[in-house]
Every structure is written in C-alpha cells, then in structure tokens.
Amino acid sequence: MNEEDVLSLSGKVWVPLPRISHIIPFGYKISEENDRVLEPVIFELEALEMARKYRKSGFSWRKLARWVTATTGRHISDVGLQKRLESDTRHRRKASTLANWANRAKKALEAAKAHDQRIGNDTSIYDDALRDLIRDVASTPGRRST
C-alpha cells in the first residue's frame, strides 16, 4: 500500500518540515527531491499519536517504545520516545502561547486604531501592521487565521 493512500486516523494533517539538524526525528524521512526537507511518515506519526493516548492511560515508556517499534518496524528507545513526545508537547504549548500573543497584539492594534480615528489622527499605519500580523499568523504551520 502506498503511504499517500493511508488516511490519518488522528484527523491531523501532517506536513513536511525543514531539516535543521543531522538527526531525523521519528516519524519523518529525508525527502527524495530535497535533502533539506523532511517528509512525514504517516504510519509512524499515527503510531506516536496512539502512544501518546496510551501513555495517558498509564502505560510505561518502555512498553510503549516496544509497541511502537513492533508496530512501525522502526526502532525507538523508551527514552527517545519520551523525549519525542515531550518535545512535541513543548512545541504545541509554545505555538499556542505565540498565537495568543498575536491575538492580543491584533486587539491592541484595533483599539489603538479606533482611538486615533476618534481623535482624528492618521490611521494608515495600523492597516499595514494589522495586514502584516494577520498574514504572519495565518502562515504559521498548524494555525488558523484569526
């Protein structure tokens, strides 16, 4: 079966990532077209998501690592699995925090623009800043536009 034919069971959209290290994270492989891009291996990423759910149910890291290795055919140690899942959690929290800051900045810009409109000042600077902010937030991977 071709990997593109495998549906995402978790409902997530897996996207290619830029390669920033010599280490290839579990769930990705080097792209055949460009060695600076990591392509998602959907089956491995889905196994990681299942392992995350099993971990919440109380399974040990060692049992989960053996299960992921047996399921995917690619070895991952218990410590490697723990680091991989915990780094994902840190990155998700960071992305969420940054998105919240962007939303607050947008609201502050809109309030400042409304204030300057009331007192008759030029508000064209706010239009440019809001457009840039919305474009940057919308282009963030895994984020919806605000």
N, C-alpha and C positions, 0 to 999 in steps of 0.2 A: 504494500500500500504506500502510495506517495504521501509524504509528510504534509503537503498542502491540502490533502483530502481529509486530514484529521481535524475534526471540529474541536473547538475549545470548550471543554466541559465546564470550566470555571466561569465562562462568559467573558473572559478578559481578551483584549486584543494585544497580541504580542508583536512588538516592533523591533526592527534591527537597532543595534546600538553602536556608537563609535567605539573603536578599540582604543583604550587609553593605557593598557598595561600588557605585559607579556603573558599574564595569567588569563586564561579563558575561563570565565565563570561557568559553573554547572548550569546547563540549560541553553547554552549558546555554542556556536561553532564559527570558525572563520569563514567569511564569505568567499565563494569561489571567484567572484568577479573583482573584489577589492579586499585586500588583506587588512585594511584598516577599519573594516566593518564586521560586526558580529551579528550573525543571523540567528534568530531564535530556533531552538529545537523544541517544538511544541509539546511533544510527548514528555520530555524531561521537565519542562516548566510546569506542565499539568501535574506531574508526579510531585514536584516541590509544593504545589498548592495543596495537594492531598496530604502531604506530610505535615504541612502547617496545621491543617484541620485535625489530624491525628495527634499532633503534639498538644493541642488544646484539650484533647480528650484524655491526656495523661500518659501517652506512650513515651518511652525513653528515647534519647537522641540515638543511642546505639541501635535499638530495634528499628527505628525509623530509617537510619542510614542503611542497614541491611535490606530493608524493604525497598528503598529507593534504588539501591544497587541491583537487586534482583529484578525489579520491575523494568528498569530502563536499560540494564546491561552496561551502564557506565558507573564506575566506582566513585563513591563519595564516602569519606570517613564521617564518623559521628561529629567530630569537631568541625570538619568542613561544612557539614550540613547546618550545624548550629550557627556558624559564622555567616553562611549564605542567607539563612532565613532571618537572622537578627539584623544583618546589614540591609536587607530589603525593608524591614520594619522601620529602621532609622531613616532610610531614604524616603519612604512614604510619609513619615511624620514631617520631615524637612520640607517636602514638596507641599504638604498641606499647610504648614506654617507660612511658607512663602506666598502661597495663593491667598491666604487670609490677609497677609500684609498688603498684597496687591489690591485686594478688595477694599481695604481700609484707605489705601492711598487714592483709589478711584473716588471713594465717597468724599474724601477731604478735598480733592481737586474740584469735584462737582459743587461742594459747599463754597469753596473759595470763588469759583466762577460765578455762582449765584450772588454772592456778596458783592463782587466787583460790578456785576450787572446792575445791582440796586443802586450803587453809588456812582455809576456812570463811567467806570474805567474800561479800558480796552481788555477784552476777554479772549482775544485770538490765541494767546499763549496757552490757555487752558485747553483749547480744542486740539492743538498739536500734542500736548502732554497726554491728554486722555486717549487720543488715537494711538500714540506710541505704547501706552500702558496696556490698552486692550489688545493690541497686536502681539505684544510680548507675552501676555498671559495666555492668549489663545494658542500661541506657538509652543508653549511648554508641553512636553510629552506627557500624556496621561491626564491632561487638564482640559476642562471645557471652558469656552469663553465666558466671560462674566457679563 
